[in-house]
Amino acid sequence: MLRIVNRICYTVCIACIIAGVVFGLLIIWGEGHDRDRWKYLATIFVLFLASVLTLSVNRLLDKNDLSHNG
């Protein structure tokens, strides 16, 4: 089960990196400086951070499980 969650989180992280780069470039090079663009970028950052934290917890649980079973 943890492997499935890890794969989903890695996919979300990669998607967030790509979307963050695109939105970051739009903010830098775009014509208007809408507040909505910053909200999109902040949302991407929050999703990325949540995925990274989930991966960290999964690794801790996996290590903990291996130490008790192995």
HUHULIN-V524495 format. One record per helix or strand. SS is the DSSP state (helix for helix, strand for strand). FROM is the first residue (numbers start at 1). TO is the last residue. Records with the same first field share a line. If there is no record, write none. Layout:
SS = FROM-TO, FROM-TO
This chain:
helix = 2-29, 35-69
